[in-house]
């Protein structure tokens, strides 16, 4: 997910995106715990996407 795509979204969409990513991260963590996850890089990508969304949200809050 590109930061430019995130900046185009409004706060409600960003919050929804963050919720979806957090659910995905939880699911991936459970897959790691049960040794069902074959592609471990997905967890890292999800964590970085969460950080991107949180950064954009913080920037939008600071601007308003």
N, CA, C and O atoms as CSV, one atom per row, in Angstrom:
chain,resi,resn,atom,element,x,y,z
A,1,UNK,N,N,0.850,-1.167,0.000
A,1,UNK,CA,C,0.000,0.000,0.000
A,1,UNK,C,C,0.900,1.236,0.000
A,1,UNK,O,O,1.812,1.355,0.818
A,2,UNK,N,N,0.631,2.137,-0.917
A,2,UNK,CA,C,1.465,3.320,-1.059
A,2,UNK,C,C,0.943,4.454,-0.178
A,2,UNK,O,O,-0.265,4.593,0.011
A,3,UNK,N,N,1.853,5.259,0.359
A,3,UNK,CA,C,1.414,6.398,1.173
A,3,UNK,C,C,0.537,7.373,0.401
A,3,UNK,O,O,-0.360,7.985,0.981
A,4,UNK,N,N,0.779,7.528,-0.892
A,4,UNK,CA,C,-0.046,8.447,-1.680
A,4,UNK,C,C,-1.497,7.965,-1.748
A,4,UNK,O,O,-2.423,8.775,-1.766
A,5,UNK,N,N,-1.689,6.652,-1.785
A,5,UNK,CA,C,-3.042,6.102,-1.779
A,5,UNK,C,C,-3.727,6.377,-0.443
A,5,UNK,O,O,-4.924,6.663,-0.392
A,6,UNK,N,N,-2.951,6.288,0.633
A,6,UNK,CA,C,-3.518,6.516,1.965
A,6,UNK,C,C,-3.862,7.980,2.180
A,6,UNK,O,O,-4.871,8.294,2.812
A,7,UNK,N,N,-3.033,8.881,1.661
A,7,UNK,CA,C,-3.296,10.311,1.844
A,7,UNK,C,C,-4.575,10.743,1.135
A,7,UNK,O,O,-5.192,11.736,1.519
A,8,UNK,N,N,-4.971,10.009,0.112
A,8,UNK,CA,C,-6.180,10.350,-0.637
A,8,UNK,C,C,-7.452,9.967,0.128
A,8,UNK,O,O,-8.539,10.446,-0.196
A,9,UNK,N,N,-7.318,9.116,1.129
A,9,UNK,CA,C,-8.488,8.657,1.882
A,9,UNK,C,C,-8.820,9.632,3.011
A,9,UNK,O,O,-7.964,10.382,3.479
A,10,UNK,N,N,-10.096,9.601,3.439
A,10,UNK,CA,C,-10.481,10.437,4.569
A,10,UNK,C,C,-10.291,9.649,5.875
A,10,UNK,O,O,-9.914,8.477,5.856
A,11,UNK,N,N,-10.555,10.306,6.990
A,11,UNK,CA,C,-10.272,9.709,8.298
A,11,UNK,C,C,-11.069,8.433,8.542
A,11,UNK,O,O,-10.538,7.481,9.113
A,12,UNK,N,N,-12.325,8.393,8.123
A,12,UNK,CA,C,-13.150,7.200,8.344
A,12,UNK,C,C,-12.578,6.013,7.577
A,12,UNK,O,O,-12.530,4.896,8.092
A,13,UNK,N,N,-12.152,6.259,6.356
A,13,UNK,CA,C,-11.560,5.181,5.560
A,13,UNK,C,C,-10.231,4.733,6.144
A,13,UNK,O,O,-9.921,3.541,6.134
A,14,UNK,N,N,-9.438,5.678,6.657
A,14,UNK,CA,C,-8.156,5.325,7.274
A,14,UNK,C,C,-8.367,4.491,8.536
A,14,UNK,O,O,-7.649,3.521,8.777
A,15,UNK,N,N,-9.355,4.879,9.336
A,15,UNK,CA,C,-9.641,4.111,10.551
A,15,UNK,C,C,-10.126,2.699,10.207
A,15,UNK,O,O,-9.774,1.738,10.890
A,16,UNK,N,N,-10.923,2.575,9.162
A,16,UNK,CA,C,-11.384,1.260,8.718
A,16,UNK,C,C,-10.209,0.426,8.216
A,16,UNK,O,O,-10.115,-0.767,8.505
A,17,UNK,N,N,-9.316,1.062,7.463
A,17,UNK,CA,C,-8.129,0.376,6.955
A,17,UNK,C,C,-7.256,-0.115,8.114
A,17,UNK,O,O,-6.732,-1.228,8.078
A,18,UNK,N,N,-7.107,0.727,9.140
A,18,UNK,CA,C,-6.315,0.352,10.309
A,18,UNK,C,C,-6.947,-0.839,11.023
A,18,UNK,O,O,-6.242,-1.760,11.433
A,19,UNK,N,N,-8.255,-0.827,11.173
A,19,UNK,CA,C,-8.957,-1.939,11.814
A,19,UNK,C,C,-8.757,-3.237,11.031
A,19,UNK,O,O,-8.506,-4.292,11.613
A,20,UNK,N,N,-8.869,-3.147,9.718
A,20,UNK,CA,C,-8.679,-4.331,8.874
A,20,UNK,C,C,-7.255,-4.868,8.985
A,20,UNK,O,O,-7.043,-6.079,9.052
A,21,UNK,N,N,-6.281,-3.959,9.004
A,21,UNK,CA,C,-4.887,-4.390,9.107
A,21,UNK,C,C,-4.588,-5.017,10.467
A,21,UNK,O,O,-3.832,-5.986,10.553
A,22,UNK,N,N,-5.172,-4.474,11.519
A,22,UNK,CA,C,-4.960,-5.051,12.849
A,22,UNK,C,C,-5.567,-6.451,12.943
A,22,UNK,O,O,-4.994,-7.340,13.572
A,23,UNK,N,N,-6.726,-6.641,12.316
A,23,UNK,CA,C,-7.337,-7.975,12.289
A,23,UNK,C,C,-6.474,-8.944,11.483
A,23,UNK,O,O,-6.306,-10.104,11.859
A,24,UNK,N,N,-5.934,-8.454,10.379
A,24,UNK,CA,C,-5.061,-9.296,9.553
A,24,UNK,C,C,-3.798,-9.663,10.317
A,24,UNK,O,O,-3.321,-10.794,10.227
A,25,UNK,N,N,-3.254,-8.703,11.072
A,25,UNK,CA,C,-2.053,-8.980,11.854
A,25,UNK,C,C,-2.346,-10.035,12.927
A,25,UNK,O,O,-1.533,-10.932,13.151
A,26,UNK,N,N,-3.484,-9.931,13.580
A,26,UNK,CA,C,-3.857,-10.922,14.583
A,26,UNK,C,C,-3.962,-12.307,13.952
A,26,UNK,O,O,-3.472,-13.291,14.506
A,27,UNK,N,N,-4.598,-12.371,12.799
A,27,UNK,CA,C,-4.746,-13.640,12.097
A,27,UNK,C,C,-3.388,-14.228,11.728
A,27,UNK,O,O,-3.163,-15.430,11.873
A,28,UNK,N,N,-2.494,-13.381,11.254
A,28,UNK,CA,C,-1.152,-13.859,10.896
A,28,UNK,C,C,-0.391,-14.339,12.129
A,28,UNK,O,O,0.329,-15.336,12.066
A,29,UNK,N,N,-0.548,-13.634,13.249
A,29,UNK,CA,C,0.134,-14.069,14.483
A,29,UNK,C,C,-0.383,-15.425,14.939
A,29,UNK,O,O,0.388,-16.254,15.423
A,30,UNK,N,N,-1.684,-15.657,14.790
A,30,UNK,CA,C,-2.240,-16.951,15.159
A,30,UNK,C,C,-1.715,-18.049,14.226
A,30,UNK,O,O,-1.456,-19.168,14.667
A,31,UNK,N,N,-1.562,-17.729,12.952
A,31,UNK,CA,C,-1.017,-18.699,12.007
A,31,UNK,C,C,0.434,-19.031,12.331
A,31,UNK,O,O,0.859,-20.176,12.179
A,32,UNK,N,N,1.192,-18.036,12.776
A,32,UNK,CA,C,2.576,-18.286,13.182
A,32,UNK,C,C,2.602,-19.202,14.399
A,32,UNK,O,O,3.410,-20.128,14.472
A,33,UNK,N,N,1.717,-18.940,15.346
A,33,UNK,CA,C,1.686,-19.721,16.579
A,33,UNK,C,C,1.322,-21.175,16.310
A,33,UNK,O,O,1.814,-22.075,16.991
A,34,UNK,N,N,0.469,-21.408,15.327
A,34,UNK,CA,C,0.062,-22.777,15.016
A,34,UNK,C,C,0.874,-23.372,13.871
A,34,UNK,O,O,0.570,-24.456,13.374
A,35,UNK,N,N,1.911,-22.645,13.462
A,35,UNK,CA,C,2.832,-23.081,12.406
A,35,UNK,C,C,2.122,-23.351,11.082
A,35,UNK,O,O,2.465,-24.295,10.370
A,36,UNK,N,N,1.135,-22.524,10.756
A,36,UNK,CA,C,0.422,-22.656,9.498
A,36,UNK,C,C,0.862,-21.610,8.478
A,36,UNK,O,O,0.537,-21.721,7.296
A,37,UNK,N,N,1.603,-20.589,8.932
A,37,UNK,CA,C,2.027,-19.515,8.037
A,37,UNK,C,C,3.283,-19.943,7.297
A,37,UNK,O,O,4.298,-20.263,7.916
A,38,UNK,N,N,3.212,-19.950,5.976
A,38,UNK,CA,C,4.372,-20.356,5.187
A,38,UNK,C,C,5.197,-19.158,4.729
A,38,UNK,O,O,6.409,-19.272,4.548
A,39,UNK,N,N,4.542,-18.003,4.540
A,39,UNK,CA,C,5.243,-16.816,4.076
A,39,UNK,C,C,5.371,-15.831,5.244
A,39,UNK,O,O,4.464,-15.037,5.494
A,40,UNK,N,N,6.492,-15.887,5.949
A,40,UNK,CA,C,6.672,-15.069,7.145
A,40,UNK,C,C,6.804,-13.584,6.827
A,40,UNK,O,O,6.635,-12.755,7.721
A,41,UNK,N,N,7.098,-13.228,5.591
A,41,UNK,CA,C,7.265,-11.817,5.247
A,41,UNK,C,C,5.929,-11.077,5.274
A,41,UNK,O,O,5.909,-9.848,5.338
A,42,UNK,N,N,4.823,-11.801,5.226
A,42,UNK,CA,C,3.504,-11.156,5.291
A,42,UNK,C,C,3.333,-10.409,6.600
A,42,UNK,O,O,2.732,-9.335,6.626
A,43,UNK,N,N,3.853,-10.961,7.682
A,43,UNK,CA,C,3.724,-10.334,8.990
A,43,UNK,C,C,4.452,-8.991,9.001
A,43,UNK,O,O,3.929,-8.002,9.515
A,44,UNK,N,N,5.644,-8.957,8.442
A,44,UNK,CA,C,6.429,-7.732,8.380
A,44,UNK,C,C,5.739,-6.681,7.504
A,44,UNK,O,O,5.705,-5.504,7.863
A,45,UNK,N,N,5.197,-7.093,6.376
A,45,UNK,CA,C,4.504,-6.169,5.483
A,45,UNK,C,C,3.276,-5.576,6.165
A,45,UNK,O,O,2.989,-4.388,6.022
A,46,UNK,N,N,2.564,-6.403,6.901
A,46,UNK,CA,C,1.365,-5.936,7.594
A,46,UNK,C,C,1.727,-4.932,8.684
A,46,UNK,O,O,1.050,-3.916,8.848
A,47,UNK,N,N,2.792,-5.215,9.427
A,47,UNK,CA,C,3.238,-4.287,10.472
A,47,UNK,C,C,3.615,-2.940,9.882
A,47,UNK,O,O,3.295,-1.898,10.453
A,48,UNK,N,N,4.287,-2.956,8.754
A,48,UNK,CA,C,4.690,-1.707,8.116
A,48,UNK,C,C,3.486,-0.947,7.563
A,48,UNK,O,O,3.452,0.283,7.613
A,49,UNK,N,N,2.506,-1.668,7.040
A,49,UNK,CA,C,1.286,-1.013,6.559
A,49,UNK,C,C,0.544,-0.346,7.713
A,49,UNK,O,O,0.013,0.754,7.566
A,50,UNK,N,N,0.511,-1.019,8.861
A,50,UNK,CA,C,-0.121,-0.438,10.049
A,50,UNK,C,C,0.602,0.844,10.441
A,50,UNK,O,O,-0.037,1.847,10.757
A,51,UNK,N,N,1.914,0.816,10.423
A,51,UNK,CA,C,2.695,2.012,10.766
A,51,UNK,C,C,2.431,3.139,9.774
A,51,UNK,O,O,2.333,4.302,10.165
A,52,UNK,N,N,2.316,2.801,8.496
A,52,UNK,CA,C,2.025,3.823,7.483
A,52,UNK,C,C,0.674,4.478,7.744
A,52,UNK,O,O,0.549,5.702,7.701
A,53,UNK,N,N,-0.332,3.658,8.012
A,53,UNK,CA,C,-1.682,4.189,8.248
A,53,UNK,C,C,-1.680,5.064,9.491
A,53,UNK,O,O,-2.259,6.150,9.481
A,54,UNK,N,N,-1.041,4.611,10.558
A,54,UNK,CA,C,-1.005,5.400,11.789
A,54,UNK,C,C,-0.265,6.718,11.580
A,54,UNK,O,O,-0.651,7.739,12.150
A,55,UNK,N,N,0.785,6.710,10.776
A,55,UNK,CA,C,1.528,7.930,10.483
A,55,UNK,C,C,0.664,8.918,9.718
A,55,UNK,O,O,0.649,10.106,10.041
A,56,UNK,N,N,-0.053,8.445,8.712
A,56,UNK,CA,C,-0.922,9.321,7.924
A,56,UNK,C,C,-2.035,9.892,8.798
A,56,UNK,O,O,-2.383,11.067,8.677
A,57,UNK,N,N,-2.597,9.056,9.683
A,57,UNK,CA,C,-3.646,9.538,10.596
A,57,UNK,C,C,-3.089,10.636,11.490
A,57,UNK,O,O,-3.737,11.664,11.689
A,58,UNK,N,N,-1.898,10.427,12.027
A,58,UNK,CA,C,-1.281,11.438,12.904
A,58,UNK,C,C,-1.014,12.727,12.145
A,58,UNK,O,O,-1.196,13.813,12.696
A,59,UNK,N,N,-0.592,12.631,10.905
A,59,UNK,CA,C,-0.342,13.824,10.094
A,59,UNK,C,C,-1.635,14.581,9.832
A,59,UNK,O,O,-1.660,15.810,9.892
A,60,UNK,N,N,-2.715,13.851,9.542
A,60,UNK,CA,C,-3.994,14.506,9.270
A,60,UNK,C,C,-4.539,15.182,10.532
A,60,UNK,O,O,-5.131,16.258,10.453
A,61,UNK,N,N,-4.342,14.560,11.678
A,61,UNK,CA,C,-4.799,15.156,12.932
A,61,UNK,C,C,-3.996,16.413,13.232
A,61,UNK,O,O,-4.557,17.408,13.690
A,62,UNK,N,N,-2.698,16.382,12.982
A,62,UNK,CA,C,-1.852,17.544,13.248
A,62,UNK,C,C,-2.174,18.716,12.318
A,62,UNK,O,O,-2.045,19.876,12.708
A,63,UNK,N,N,-2.592,18.411,11.092
A,63,UNK,CA,C,-2.913,19.462,10.132
A,63,UNK,C,C,-4.245,20.150,10.436
A,63,UNK,O,O,-4.444,21.320,10.109
A,64,UNK,N,N,-5.141,19.411,11.060
A,64,UNK,CA,C,-6.463,20.008,11.305
A,64,UNK,C,C,-6.583,20.621,12.670
A,64,UNK,O,O,-7.636,21.159,13.014
